[in-house]
């Protein structure tokens, strides 16, 4: 899976400067740590780690307010990302089974 491509897809729907900054930080972390070359389970864990600020503060701030962000899985992140992409008129990420919103 190309985790950097997911960030590129999110850049297309991101409008605020703070959200763009969160994506840039996630991109740098994923790129510098070479997450795309890691074993799948480790890569998913690192992806969630780097995407957490964008996901809970930009896409779904309600999760933070309700303290429901702890323990979210990679699949839940992808489902949320797909939901945001579809809502913005973009195609969902297709390479993940069962993750289409």
URCORNOR-V336196 format. One record per pair of residues at least 24 apart in sequence whose ideal C-beta (glycine too) atoms are under 8 Angstrom apart, sorted by sequence separation. I is the first residue (numbers start at 1). J is the second residue. D is the distance in whole Angstrom. If there is no record, write none. Layout:
# URCORNOR-V336196
i = <I;I>
j = <J;J>
d = <D;D>
This chain:
# URCORNOR-V336196
i = <26;48;75;25;26;48;55;59;4;48;51;55;3;4;26;47;25;26;45;48;44;47;22;23;3;4;22;3;2;1;19;22;22;1;18;19;3;18;6;1;16;3;7;10;14;10;13;9;13;10;6;10;13;9;12;13;12;9;9;6;1;1>
j = <50;72;99;50;51;73;80;84;30;74;77;81;30;31;53;74;53;54;74;77;74;77;53;54;35;36;54;36;36;36;54;57;58;40;57;58;43;58;47;43;58;47;51;54;58;81;84;81;85;84;81;85;88;85;88;90;90;90;93;93;95;96>
d = <4;7;6;7;5;8;7;5;6;5;6;8;5;6;7;7;7;6;7;6;4;7;5;6;5;6;4;6;6;8;7;7;6;8;8;4;7;7;8;7;7;5;8;7;7;7;6;8;6;8;7;8;4;6;8;6;6;7;7;6;6;7>
